[in-house]
């Protein structure tokens, strides 16, 4: 692979013992929480002494002289946009930026560049859990990009933040390549990107936009063709997106350690800025890893679109009422061995359940999926005979009622004992599918269930 040397450097960059290291795990410890409109397990972080307090009049804070391990407090109230630059924590002692005394609202015009931005920052956490009565302690209203971590920012955690009414993306995390070599692949790797328990809604573009979208072919600039940097170790979980202009979640260039899970994506793609930008979750060029235990509803395009590296495992997702396909896969740049679609439940996709345009990948694996849709469309569609496919134990029906969910209308996807999905699946432990949508161990009895939920 022509980018092998870059991959090796990116892997080496992960070998750091830090407070972020817990996110390198591939398995979930303990039960997974059910995606919902609110975070039932919200907890606040006790604030100790503030090393620095950001004043309402400050639009920019240079953290050059703020030491690692500091707590930076932003007092409750309404204020304008904020830029943080040169904040440098360490792996063992990140800098924590937190709200104090209640909710902080960053309010700015939608034509402004951003609401909250970091520039050249590393090992930091922006946490809106500084008050026990405020779930989203940072509220970012407006800005072309609501919140952006760019300009060589890396190793960060963003949690308990609400972003709304942005002109373009809600939360963006990427450094686009410029004619500065420091931004190029092989020179810069954004790593340890942890985004969780955030609420992003009413955006003009993507809800979450992580990594560059043009991994394979790069971008043409005045200095010639340049390639975006790799992204390593992305964990994007327990977020809610609603009414986003384009995709609810889009991740690109994430070559290693990417996991997208336990998110709720509702009504994406309401005003896409370009054709085919109206999907639920996009696993973009250069992105491998896992996408699981998400619920995606009412996408005007595809529920999940996979353009990844070819080491992609997509499982335990509920994909409901997509106007195109439930899952769409295309092998644009796929040096890896397979796309694996296992134990998903796909309901009401207008054009069909799983569309495979992935002709160049060695194998597409489609096992234990429940596909409920009109008899007028096919459950699994191959672009041509060049698509290699292994398929088994998929359940196909035209009505959701026989699946026997406890309360489908209220998103209770547990199964009643009479469900035909129980004990009808293949053994998928060898694929790494060891639990279901609710965190129940697979198999829960003698055999595996079909679909995202075990009995």
Secondary structure in CASP SS format (residue, H / E / C, confidence):
PFRMAT SS
TARGET T0000
AUTHOR 0000-0000-0000
METHOD secondary structure of the structure
MODEL  1
X C 1.00
X C 1.00
X C 1.00
X H 1.00
X H 1.00
X H 1.00
X H 1.00
X H 1.00
X H 1.00
X H 1.00
X H 1.00
X H 1.00
X H 1.00
X C 1.00
X C 1.00
X C 1.00
X C 1.00
X C 1.00
X C 1.00
X C 1.00
X H 1.00
X H 1.00
X H 1.00
X H 1.00
X C 1.00
X C 1.00
X C 1.00
X C 1.00
X C 1.00
X C 1.00
X C 1.00
X C 1.00
X C 1.00
X C 1.00
X C 1.00
X C 1.00
X C 1.00
X C 1.00
X C 1.00
X C 1.00
X C 1.00
X C 1.00
X C 1.00
X C 1.00
X C 1.00
X C 1.00
X C 1.00
X C 1.00
X C 1.00
X C 1.00
X C 1.00
X E 1.00
X E 1.00
X E 1.00
X C 1.00
X C 1.00
X C 1.00
X C 1.00
X C 1.00
X E 1.00
X E 1.00
X E 1.00
X H 1.00
X H 1.00
X H 1.00
X C 1.00
X C 1.00
X C 1.00
X C 1.00
X C 1.00
X E 1.00
X E 1.00
X E 1.00
X E 1.00
X E 1.00
X E 1.00
X E 1.00
X E 1.00
X E 1.00
X C 1.00
X C 1.00
X E 1.00
X E 1.00
X E 1.00
X E 1.00
X C 1.00
X C 1.00
X E 1.00
X C 1.00
X C 1.00
X C 1.00
X C 1.00
X C 1.00
X C 1.00
X E 1.00
X E 1.00
X E 1.00
X E 1.00
X E 1.00
X E 1.00
X E 1.00
X E 1.00
X E 1.00
X E 1.00
X E 1.00
X E 1.00
X E 1.00
X C 1.00
X C 1.00
X C 1.00
X C 1.00
X C 1.00
X C 1.00
X E 1.00
X E 1.00
X E 1.00
X E 1.00
X E 1.00
X E 1.00
X C 1.00
X C 1.00
X E 1.00
X E 1.00
X E 1.00
X E 1.00
X E 1.00
X E 1.00
X C 1.00
X C 1.00
X C 1.00
X C 1.00
X C 1.00
X C 1.00
X C 1.00
X C 1.00
X C 1.00
X C 1.00
X E 1.00
X E 1.00
X E 1.00
X E 1.00
X C 1.00
X C 1.00
X C 1.00
X E 1.00
X E 1.00
X E 1.00
X E 1.00
X E 1.00
X E 1.00
X C 1.00
X C 1.00
X C 1.00
X E 1.00
X E 1.00
X E 1.00
X E 1.00
X E 1.00
X E 1.00
X C 1.00
X E 1.00
X E 1.00
X E 1.00
X E 1.00
X C 1.00
X C 1.00
X C 1.00
X C 1.00
X C 1.00
X C 1.00
X E 1.00
X E 1.00
X E 1.00
X C 1.00
X C 1.00
X C 1.00
X C 1.00
X C 1.00
X C 1.00
X C 1.00
X H 1.00
X H 1.00
X H 1.00
X E 1.00
X C 1.00
X C 1.00
X C 1.00
X C 1.00
X E 1.00
X E 1.00
X E 1.00
X E 1.00
X E 1.00
X E 1.00
X E 1.00
X E 1.00
X C 1.00
X C 1.00
X E 1.00
X E 1.00
X E 1.00
X E 1.00
X E 1.00
X C 1.00
X C 1.00
X C 1.00
X C 1.00
X E 1.00
X E 1.00
X E 1.00
X C 1.00
X C 1.00
X C 1.00
X C 1.00
X C 1.00
X C 1.00
X C 1.00
X C 1.00
X E 1.00
X E 1.00
X E 1.00
X C 1.00
X C 1.00
X E 1.00
X E 1.00
X E 1.00
X C 1.00
X E 1.00
X C 1.00
X E 1.00
X E 1.00
X E 1.00
X E 1.00
X E 1.00
X E 1.00
X E 1.00
X E 1.00
X C 1.00
X C 1.00
X E 1.00
X E 1.00
X E 1.00
X E 1.00
X E 1.00
X C 1.00
X C 1.00
X C 1.00
X C 1.00
X E 1.00
X E 1.00
X E 1.00
X C 1.00
X C 1.00
X E 1.00
X E 1.00
X E 1.00
X C 1.00
X C 1.00
X E 1.00
X E 1.00
X E 1.00
X C 1.00
X C 1.00
X E 1.00
X E 1.00
X E 1.00
X C 1.00
X C 1.00
X C 1.00
X C 1.00
X C 1.00
X C 1.00
X C 1.00
X C 1.00
X C 1.00
X C 1.00
X C 1.00
X C 1.00
X C 1.00
X C 1.00
X E 1.00
X E 1.00
X E 1.00
X C 1.00
X C 1.00
X C 1.00
X C 1.00
X C 1.00
X E 1.00
X E 1.00
X E 1.00
X E 1.00
X C 1.00
X C 1.00
X E 1.00
X E 1.00
X E 1.00
X C 1.00
X C 1.00
X C 1.00
X C 1.00
X C 1.00
X C 1.00
X E 1.00
X E 1.00
X E 1.00
X C 1.00
X C 1.00
X C 1.00
X C 1.00
X E 1.00
X E 1.00
X E 1.00
X E 1.00
X E 1.00
X C 1.00
X C 1.00
X E 1.00
X E 1.00
X E 1.00
X C 1.00
X C 1.00
X C 1.00
X C 1.00
X E 1.00
X E 1.00
X E 1.00
X E 1.00
X E 1.00
X C 1.00
X C 1.00
X C 1.00
X C 1.00
X C 1.00
X C 1.00
X C 1.00
X C 1.00
X E 1.00
X E 1.00
X E 1.00
X E 1.00
X E 1.00
X C 1.00
X C 1.00
X E 1.00
X E 1.00
X E 1.00
X C 1.00
X C 1.00
X C 1.00
X C 1.00
X E 1.00
X E 1.00
X E 1.00
X E 1.00
X E 1.00
X C 1.00
X C 1.00
X C 1.00
X C 1.00
X C 1.00
X C 1.00
X E 1.00
X E 1.00
X E 1.00
X E 1.00
X E 1.00
X C 1.00
X C 1.00
X E 1.00
X E 1.00
X E 1.00
X C 1.00
X C 1.00
X C 1.00
X C 1.00
X C 1.00
X C 1.00
X C 1.00
X E 1.00
X E 1.00
X E 1.00
X C 1.00
X C 1.00
X C 1.00
X C 1.00
X C 1.00
X C 1.00
X E 1.00
X E 1.00
X E 1.00
X E 1.00
X C 1.00
X C 1.00
X E 1.00
X E 1.00
X E 1.00
X C 1.00
X C 1.00
X C 1.00
X H 1.00
X H 1.00
X H 1.00
X C 1.00
X E 1.00
X E 1.00
X E 1.00
X H 1.00
X H 1.00
X H 1.00
X C 1.00
X E 1.00
X E 1.00
X E 1.00
X E 1.00
X C 1.00
X C 1.00
X C 1.00
X C 1.00
X C 1.00
X C 1.00
X C 1.00
X C 1.00
X C 1.00
X E 1.00
X C 1.00
X C 1.00
X C 1.00
X H 1.00
X H 1.00
X H 1.00
X C 1.00
X C 1.00
X C 1.00
X E 1.00
X C 1.00
X C 1.00
X C 1.00
X C 1.00
X C 1.00
X E 1.00
X C 1.00
X C 1.00
X C 1.00
X C 1.00
X C 1.00
X C 1.00
X E 1.00
X C 1.00
X C 1.00
X C 1.00
X C 1.00
X C 1.00
X C 1.00
X C 1.00
END
